[in-house]
Amino acid sequence: MITKKIKTMMFIDWDMWEVLTAFMNFLDSPIKYKGQEYKIEFGKIIAKPHLCGTDVREEADFIIDRCSHWNGYYKSWAHTAMNSGIHFVNNSQTNSNLDKQNCYDVLIKAMHPRDRHPVTVLLPQFRPYTEDQVRQYWWQQEQSLLIDNTKYGFDPHRSYVDWEKFNSKMKRSKQIYDKITEIRSAFYEQGNYLKEAVEKYFNNKFPLYMKKAFGGGGSDVYKIQSLEELYEKYDETGGKVFHLQEAIENYDIFIRCMAIGPQVLPMKYQPDAPLHQHYSEEKIRMDKEVFERLYNYVTYINSYHRWTYNSFECLIKDNVIHPIDYANACPDSFFTSLHAHFPWLICALVRWTTFCAVTDADLRVDMEQKRYQKVLNDPEKSLQEKYEFCAELSKEYFQMDKFQEYCEENFRGLEDKMIEFYDRNIDIIIARAIHYSDFPEEEHKNFTRYYKDLMEKNFRANAREYLTSVMFK
């Protein structure tokens, strides 16, 4: 029997990894592929001193990356692993470097004619322009340099500031600031470009959303009701890059899809609810044609960027899809967030990660951008043709037919196994998830009852529906 190693780099969603490992052990049956039998071992990539240039193929056959966008060591180690030929659930290089702007750009060019992407505009980053803002900026710089050049600041008896270094760095900072100011005046549009953008691209219509261009987590997203409010929020951005996006009002449903390989689960999303209720427990039913288009958008974005574990947000109004945010290659995978949808995630990860490890699926290091650009930038091609072209490339990338055959051979009864696993382990799963959560300790008992009741009334009572990717109207 051949052993295949699936490992994860550092993560914070312990419950996902524990349940994935436990469920795989519970299945306790070899994977079959091309007449061979395979055993799957799950493990962790341990951070330790690493000799550059080392071939690390012995470390793992497939890697789940949940941290390279925020952990410098693992980001660097991932480069070595990719250079050694190990495939990742998400390409660590594109996950670290390509974000919302690239996603907006390539999807807008391949939208189905029935759907509509909200108008989205990239803004130049803020720089102090009033006297008070400049004075505040330099006060903050001074405070930061004081901290950097203070030893034993926690002890008033030993604390001292290296004033020579402090003054030298302040002088250097002011020199750089003056140079950047001069350079910015040569390269950045002058005048009130916020007002001009609102007039030119949004016809002075509010509300708008101002959203950071890099990163996720639901932070730095502001609903803007007026030009005055836009000025106020923009002045607080601190030099981060933001987009302005048209608001789609009175939509029918906000959907967030979880995508694992070619498996796509649409869920009702409630951004104004408490964090643990962002995902509704409801098992939604979708119009079949709408889901087909949504599925193609999701798999296109993921195949283009070489992401196979991503989420995709859109608003649906009158059966028109309005994609709004889909650069989320480290989606929330906590049980406390996904609850009734969590068992689907575990099953999807079992299918996809083992498929990639066992078949040595070619997830590709390069992005083949020229292949896409040749069609997307062709003025003779219609939107429909571009949409269909990208859908075909997605099907090819995810090897959908081969994946389906693999699942038929190895996981035909996976849903039954998950139900059995759930019945035996749900109390432990809930207890561990709440232990790792940031719920106040005094509320743990209440949340234990809350999740047990939610899972029994929703998932357990309708388990086969919840383990099905999509239900149609």
Secondary structure by P-SEA (a helix, b strand, c coil): cbbbbbbbccccaaaaaaaaaaaaaaacbbbbcccbbbbbbbbbbccccccccccccccccbbbbccccccaaaaaaaaaaaaacccccccccccccccaaaaaaaaaacccccccccbbbbbcccccccaaaaaaaaaaaaaaaaaaaccccccccccccaaaaaaaaaaaaaaaaaaaaaaaaacccccaaaaaaaaacccccccbbbbbccccccccccccccaaaaaaaaaacccbbbbbbbbbccccbbbbbbbcccbbbbbbbbcccccccccccccccccaaaaaaaaaaaaaaaaaaccccccccccccccbbbbcccccccccccccccccaaaaaaaaaaaaaaaaaaaccccccccaaaaaaaccccccccaaaaaaaaaaaaaaaaaaaaaaaaaaacccaaaaaaaaaaaacaaaaaaaaaaaccccccaaaaaaaaaaaaaaacccccccccccccccc
